[in-house]
């Protein structure tokens, strides 16, 4: 069974940093483009970033470029999002999501984790 | 950036009725790059449709997608209680893929 399990969310002060993780199982992680999508409370889905199957290429949402850094460790079946200079408006559930095992960028997200809540507040 | 506009914002219908949800793009999208997701309360999104009209694995034929160019439609042929959810369209022709604002389907 395909599973994506996010962790690392929590409360952080404005200006602080946080790293969230996603552990994958049940599929060939190293063959999949992965991504992070966030959802502010009561709001819609907002793309954050996508990373290639090898980790060599990324696509960031313009508004988040420079503050957020995505990485992956294919030996650990894990995806990471390092979030710096956090703002109140970054408060959201952060979902990890996978694309198909074709390594193609141009696919939808076919499986999502349950998300981890990041709250930025003083 | 391609902007996806979904309408209506809220759709309130009775069990067994047909639901028609619209997604309009600010510029033309090849239909192979358009997806629909369902998000029930408190849950993660679930892929329903990819390539504008192809049902994802395990999705019942109650759900269908259509459209091309800038106008796309998700149809739920007969509403069931478990269809109460928010539905999002997504384009993945330009990365990172962007989402519409969602349509909430309520069962009367």
Interface residues (C-beta under 8 A of the other chain):
Chain A: X35 X37 X44 X45 X46 X47 X48 X49 X50 X59 X60 X61 X62 X95 X97 X105 X106 X107 X108 X109 X110 X111 X112 X113 X114 X115
Chain B: X1 X32 X33 X35 X37 X39 X43 X44 X45 X46 X47 X50 X56 X86 X88 X90 X92 X93 X95 X96 X97 X98 X99 X100 X101 X102
